[in-house]
Amino acid sequence: MSSLAERLENPLSARLRNPAVTGYAGIAAGVFAAFLTIPPIQARAVTWPILVGIVAAVLGIWTVTRGRRRLGWGAVAAGLLGIALGILATRSSVGNLNAVFDAALIAQTFAFTTPLIFGAIAGMFSERSGVVNIGLEGMMLMGAFWGVYGADKGGSWVVGIVVGMGVGAVLALVYAYFAIHLRADQIVGGTAVNFLALGITGYFFFQLYNGNYIPEGASTIPNFNIPWLGSEHFLGPAIGHLNIMVWAGFALVIGSYVVMFKTPIGLRIRACGEHPRAADTVGINVYAIRYGCVVLSGILAALGGVYLSDGFGGGTFVNNMTDGRGFIALAAMIFGNWRPFGAFGAALLFGFSSAIALRLQVYSASASTLFNILPYVLTLIAVAGVIGRTIPPAADGKPYKKQ
Amino acid sequence: MTGPDPRNSAPESPEEAASGGTLITSLALRQRAGGIAVPAVTVVIAFLMGGIVVLATGHNPLIAYRDIFNGAGLNWIFHPTTSLVPTASYNLSQTLLQTTTLILCGLAVAFAFRCGMFNIGGQGQYFVGIYVANWLGYDFAGMSPVPHILLCIVAATLAGAVWAGIAGFLKATAGAHEVISTIMLNWIAIWIGEWLFGDGGPLQNAANKAVPISNDIANSAKLPVFWGQQQLQGLDVGFFVAIAALVVFWAILNRTTMGYEVRAVGFNPEAAAYGGINVKKNLIRAMAISGAFAGLAGAIDMTGYLYHYGQTDIPFSSVGFLGIAVALLGRNTAAGTGAAALLFGALLFGTTHGLTSNVIQPELAGNLTYIIQGLVVLFIGADVLILYVWNTRRKLRRARSAEAVSAR
């Protein structure tokens, strides 16, 4: 005969009482509280989000009493936030809710996320090898203009991608020469790259297109239509017709994780970023690795730019088209702690907030504008170490001099 | 407090200094590696390369540069009293208007540099200054002019200081890199501006809700104009404020204990801490002073000639970023910043509104400014390039003194 105490000793319930599990369950419940009130579930009674939110807060407090204070308070905050958002959602009209939260929101989130993924992974390669890349914005902008130029004049989006990648690589090579060989301050050099890219794209856009728009009919990067997903049910508009660059972005995240953490070359890259002298001592060519990573970084950032102009933008270009996306990508990389999946998660969060901001206009233009601040505030909080500290590679930004 | 001048403890040869690899040691090298040679060479190279781009795209670079020179009103110096070129004096006053802003934005970057920090957030601090000056300038109408102007300028300067102080505070307390936090603060300031002037925003004009532009500030908040006419955007007395700021910058750094501490922290934070200097306090203070210069720039622009601001103005403003080029080219000194600000002020106006040319359109020339700016920043940051100039200069000097000896 088993008593209550004995039953509590069994492995499953012991695992469930683990403060880490209850903490994350609390956060999940907090998210769920808000999720209940939006489509497709769309509960209209205030009771549900409040109940689930309270469960989240209780789980959080329990976690706090068991020692995981930061996680516990996070769950409490998630619960309260879930209740607040849930109440807000039940107060607003069904029509507005459906306008903000529909299946296309998912597709739009991915569309906003993709350039950030390319940029963040680009930054990760450069910084993991020890070269800070503030110039992501500029490399992305160059990719955006020359990519659509290639697609327009070359007659095919493939040409556009190749041209964009090539130009990104050249700009990155110039930056790499100054940062690695000339040992220029990398922040200063990256800033210079941004100015140069802004000037060059603006100059040639006016020179080559006489200040007009890029003529319609330029070959654009196609969508990947999943055959058995039409537009009738939820998954169709959500993921049935995404651009091939979106899928390429997902593959890039997985691929870069494998390269960076599961292969010898990744180990070498990280060694150059953490302790270049030690890497040099064991025979790793630090300069070669850093050159390779910075050029790869330029290529990837430019790809993000090509997607922006020739995929997402549908074959257009405007001056300063990237409009800070390179910096958000940089923020996503930092927020994700210089890791591919971390950066992916952050990029997804930032992309989602951009997509939501666009849709919040049905409620109020002011709220929609202010919502755009979210990624920057989150990053500021992250670098301030409020939610877990971000740790850059040890030799990030330090020029290396061979002896 | 008496202590060794930190400059004396700097490494003897520039090669050693460069191997240190920190921002400030390479800045110290730049400071030492020979007068105005490096900036001058940099500017010449940047203009040459810009000229090549112009030539390659089928325009005559010599005529283009002459037209830009005239567009900036610099031809005024050849005939200051005659009215041979009626637009020249107007163009020059506009160039000086841009110079005013760039001096202050350059000082903002330079002051942080001297404390070993890179304030990339001058643009955001400038915007915050603009917003506060616009708000106080409109909402406090009815005050008499002098206190009203003072209120606008002081409050906007403080706002800039606070905005940059956040980055300094985060660096001092949490070790957050100031480059990242100032970039984030830039974007936060930009979106706040979009919200303030946008549809239904608190600073949007009362007359026409369809236009995302602020109200004009009251007449009592406008700075007096001393060259040209107020209606035609004449040069206001803010120009003298910027000149005074150059003197204040020099005096703070070279003649006060605070400046000594700031420079000491910039050269070597560990040594400064060992010498009894509170490093954290100085990081916050230096960043706040740095932001104050940028906030002041916003206040002077708003009360001097802008009077109102709108959503569409925000993405077109790049003075905070130009300040980086100004400070680097001016080697983070007061005099250098002043000279570099004049150069970029002339480029900024001479390539856009002032330009009338058959050879190059303002749209092209305006982007040429960005290219030249990028090249200047790229070259000025390269240590090895500076080492090369430094060594050539030394060799030249040695050769010259050897000649002098043999001549005797």
Contacts between the chains, C-beta under 8 A, distances in Angstrom:
chain1	res1	chain2	res2	distance
A	134	B	120	7.9
A	134	B	179	7.0
A	174	B	378	7.9
A	178	B	378	6.1
A	178	B	381	7.0
A	178	B	382	5.5
A	181	B	384	7.2
A	182	B	382	4.0
A	182	B	383	6.4
A	182	B	384	4.4
A	182	B	385	6.3
A	183	B	18	6.6
A	183	B	21	7.3
A	183	B	26	7.9
A	183	B	382	7.6
A	183	B	383	4.9
A	183	B	384	6.2
A	184	B	378	7.5
A	184	B	381	4.0
A	184	B	382	4.3
A	184	B	383	6.4
A	185	B	23	5.6
A	185	B	26	6.1
A	185	B	381	5.0
A	187	B	23	7.7
A	187	B	118	5.2
A	187	B	120	7.3
A	187	B	179	5.5
A	188	B	118	7.7
A	188	B	324	7.8
A	188	B	328	6.6
A	188	B	377	6.1
A	188	B	380	7.5
A	188	B	381	3.6
A	189	B	377	7.9
A	189	B	378	6.3
A	189	B	381	5.4
A	189	B	382	8.0
A	191	B	120	6.8
A	191	B	321	7.5
A	191	B	324	5.8
A	191	B	377	5.9
A	192	B	374	4.9
A	192	B	375	7.4
A	192	B	376	8.0
A	192	B	377	3.8
A	192	B	378	3.7
A	192	B	381	6.7
A	193	B	374	7.2
A	193	B	378	7.6
A	194	B	374	7.5
A	195	B	321	7.1
A	195	B	325	7.5
A	195	B	370	5.3
A	195	B	371	7.7
A	195	B	373	4.8
A	195	B	374	3.4
A	195	B	377	6.2
A	196	B	370	7.4
A	196	B	371	6.2
A	196	B	374	3.3
A	196	B	375	6.9
A	196	B	378	7.0
A	197	B	374	7.7
A	198	B	367	7.5
A	198	B	370	4.8
A	198	B	374	7.7
A	199	B	367	4.7
A	199	B	368	6.8
A	199	B	369	7.1
A	199	B	370	3.0
A	199	B	371	3.5
A	199	B	372	7.7
A	199	B	373	7.2
A	199	B	374	5.8
A	200	B	53	8.0
A	200	B	367	7.6
A	200	B	371	6.2
A	202	B	363	7.7
A	202	B	366	7.4
A	202	B	367	3.6
A	202	B	370	6.6
A	203	B	53	6.9
A	203	B	57	7.7
A	203	B	364	5.7
A	203	B	367	3.9
A	203	B	368	6.4
A	203	B	371	6.6
A	204	B	57	7.8
A	206	B	361	7.0
A	206	B	363	4.5
A	206	B	364	5.4
A	206	B	367	7.0
A	207	B	57	5.0
A	207	B	364	6.4
A	211	B	361	8.0
A	211	B	363	5.7
A	320	B	315	6.8
A	323	B	315	7.5
A	324	B	187	6.0
A	324	B	190	7.9
A	327	B	183	5.5
A	327	B	187	6.7
A	328	B	187	8.0
A	330	B	180	7.7
A	330	B	183	7.4
A	331	B	180	7.6
A	331	B	183	7.8
A	331	B	184	6.7
A	334	B	180	6.2
A	364	B	200	7.1
A	365	B	198	6.2
A	365	B	199	4.1
A	365	B	200	6.1
A	366	B	195	5.7
A	366	B	198	6.6
A	366	B	199	7.0
A	366	B	200	5.2
A	366	B	201	6.1
A	369	B	191	6.3
A	369	B	194	5.0
A	369	B	195	4.4
A	369	B	198	5.5
A	369	B	201	7.9
A	370	B	191	6.9
A	370	B	192	7.9
A	370	B	195	5.1
A	372	B	191	4.8
A	372	B	194	7.6
A	373	B	187	7.6
A	373	B	188	5.3
A	373	B	191	4.7
A	373	B	192	7.2
A	376	B	184	4.4
A	376	B	185	7.8
A	376	B	187	4.6
A	376	B	188	4.9
A	376	B	191	7.7
A	377	B	184	7.6
A	377	B	188	6.6
A	379	B	180	7.3
A	379	B	184	5.2
A	380	B	170	7.4
A	380	B	176	7.9
A	380	B	181	5.9
A	380	B	184	4.6
A	380	B	185	7.3
A	380	B	188	7.6
A	383	B	170	6.9
A	383	B	174	7.4
A	383	B	176	4.0
A	383	B	177	6.8
A	383	B	180	5.3
A	383	B	181	6.0
A	383	B	184	7.8
A	384	B	170	4.9
A	384	B	173	7.9
A	384	B	174	4.6
A	384	B	176	5.3
A	384	B	181	7.7
A	385	B	174	4.4
A	385	B	175	7.4
A	385	B	176	7.1
A	389	B	174	8.0
A	392	B	177	7.8
A	398	B	21	5.4
A	399	B	21	5.4
A	399	B	383	7.9
A	401	B	18	7.8
A	401	B	19	5.7
A	401	B	21	7.5
